Amino acid sequence: MIPKYRKQYNQEFSDEKYNQLKNILAKKGGTAPTFRVSESPIFLTKEFENKLIDASESIISQIKAMPAELLQKAIPDNCRVPNDTDQPHFFTIDFGVCKSENGEIEPQLIELQAFPSLYAFQKVYEETYCEVYPFLSEIKNPMPHETFKNYLKELIVGDENPENVILLEIFPEKQKTAIDFTLTEKLLGIKTVCLTKVKKEGKKLYYENNGNLVEIKRIYNRVIFDELDNIPGLTTEFNFREEVDVKWITHPNWFFKISKFLLPLLKHQFVPKSYFLHEFPENETLEDFVLKPLFSFAGSGVNLNPTKEVTDSIQDKENYILQRKVYYEPIFEDINGEFSKAEIRLLYIWRENDERPVLLENLGRMTKAAMVNVDFNKKDAIWIGSSNAFFG
């Protein structure tokens, strides 16, 4: 894909430059990324980018046309949070880089979420690639840093004093995405606060800053709500199910509404056919599908080769989907002449008065394994991990 840039990049690449990339990221973030940073960006054509945008815009239109009552069905009763909103503040959509039956490279939808991804980190990551490899500036995302910052500030901080806005996470220092939290703090002037440190008085929430209690008016939420029940001995003053005087960015209910729940309802040539497990038709072949639980994060619980024995043993079949398998095409050549596969996540924001979301940035992930998860790769593999896509 774009051989000119791939060739130049591979010629200029060195371990020294890779270490320089990681060191600059650590310096800017105040902490090193604890996830694997790929040695290489992903190079794709403008034609491929247009396919991504076309598929995304179609999916957004389909979601906008869905009745609110249908989306409400996606929320588990024990995870319902009061004061829902008409639309999410974030919209992210993942596509695998695949090959069609006629040999064309095309995107295939993998997943979608109304949950913030590494927005602050990805912008800095892209800029850092361009610092280490200046020729990449020719094909970088045309959105200036200041415009990007203003979009996120308007969305997350709004009209409030940044002191009254927090990034909420559970044990943030232990999260793999900690570097994104520190970069968000620098970008927006807000604090990262652990859920266990949030104090509640009546309907108001507070956090402690230099010995003073500061009211929380807006929450940039990074907590995966349904994971809280799996943390042993967790005690908090504030329960998500309680009604409180805060503005959620984005409201926790949207984590469930824009999720795998929608996959069987969407139609597009770049959307693989999906079914709820309890509605899987007899004329389909189970071997052609991947089994995914509706409520899981970061690929946990995914079964790439489900058997009838496995599907029959599942009691709550309505909480699982079967998605037609897609085959990621290994087209990203490394310096050893081996090839990686990749998926691209488009990072949108959705401002409250906007009809449609705005695309800010992308996140790439590279692999040489069956799943796009670094843990499945061989120890000495290269051209794997977190990346960023450049289109030219």
Secondary structure, 3 states (H helix, E strand, C coil): CCHHHHHHHHHHCCHHHHHHHHHHHHHHHCCCCCCCECCCCEEECHHHHHHHHHHHHHHHHHHHCCCHHHHHCCCCHHHCCCCCCCCCCEEEEEEEEEECCCCCEEEEEEEEECCCCCHHHHHHHHHHHHHHCHHHHHHCCCCCHHHHHHHHHHHHCCCCCHHHEEEEECCHHHCCCHHHHHHHHHHHCCEEEEHHHCEEECCEEEEEECCEEEEECEEEECCCHHHHHHCCCCCCCCCCCCCCCCEEECCCHHHHHCCHHHHHHCCCCCCCCEEEHHHCCCCCCHHHEEEEECCCCCCCCCECCCCHHHHHHCCCHHHEEEEECCCECCCEECCCCCEEEEEEEEEEECCCCCCCCEEEEEEEEEECCCCCCHHHCCCCCCCCEEECEEEC
